Amino acid sequence: MNSTTERQLDARRLAEAAAWRSRLTETDAESSEAFEAWLANPENEAAWRQVQGPWELFGEQAAAPEVIAARRAALGRAREAGRSRYRPRGRLCAIAAGLAVIGVASGLWLWNLSQPDVYRTKLGERRVVTLPDGSRISLDSLSDVRVKYFQHTRELSLLAGQARFDVAHDAARPFSVVAGDEKIIAIGTTFNVDLSGETLRVTLIEGRVTVIDQRPEPSAVASAGGKPSPPARIRRVELRAGEQLVATPSAPPAIVPVSVERTTAWQNGQLFFEDESLSSVVARVSRYTNRPLTVADERAANLKISGVFNTGDLNGFVETITQYLPVKVEPGDDGALVLRRND
């Protein structure tokens, strides 16, 4: 057999291997009787190994919709080119198109690893997003959520604001949300995460979740040798419905009972506060107004407040707290309102 004929056969086998790889993936099959018969040929097996190597790099991204679309398009081009089977040029086009299934999808795989889906809301905007598995994210005003789905995990991050997560049950793919120093892990449940300033609140609405405090405890210095002891184990807390985990940088997370209806009232445009510090309340109220509101001194910041307010009603909020708390409001820079203790 001359070298030209050998190259033509190698090109055909590679095109067939690429076609088999795509066909098995599309049908979610590991093998078939026809595939095993084709693979019994040692030359075909060598071509299969050449194609299978880069395909395994896809890992968890092989099932991504854009990768599937790329495979279908490239395989279609391979079939079209393969119809010119008696012309060397046609067979070379077939292998180029067949391997494009691998090349294009590999590029998409690398892109997907670095590009999560991003969902944001503007001032005063609320938004509900349905994810590919049927889970829903309800975003509050000025919120930012990043989503990355893999074959075995669903990984999200709340970078700002507040969101409610209604998680579709999937025992094989845990659903996790990282917010601040905490990681919330669920399978099928509903919970609310509020990241306001340096305070994080995780409220379980239904089901169960595990919250992992990812901050290592401060290392203690051993008395002998002066070597720091290893950090303590990561703390895990399991929440039940109606419980809220409150975490701040200065203290370990605490669990308190709450009203689920009041916690999620923001979805209906209301905010409930019960014996909360003025600084915490101001941080949450400011999420709904384009006019800055700040607390000027620590004495005012530590005042406690309870009540219900409408989101976006800054004037009503300021009027109420200046009437019932020993604070006054002063104009600040750039149109800001500054709250200061007046006794």
KAURWO-V964450 format. One record per helix or strand of 3 or more residues. SS is the DSSP state (alpha for helix, beta for strand). FROM is the first residue (numbers start at 1). TO is the last residue. If there is no record, write none. Layout:
# KAURWO-V964450
SS:FROM:TO
SS:FROM:TO
This chain:
# KAURWO-V964450
alpha:3:26
alpha:33:39
alpha:42:56
alpha:59:61
alpha:65:82
alpha:88:114
beta:117:120
beta:127:130
beta:136:139
beta:144:149
beta:153:166
beta:174:179
beta:182:186
beta:190:196
beta:199:206
beta:208:213
beta:235:240
beta:243:248
beta:251:257
alpha:260:263
alpha:265:268
beta:270:277
alpha:278:288
beta:293:295
alpha:298:301
beta:304:310
alpha:314:324
beta:327:331
alpha:333:335
beta:337:341
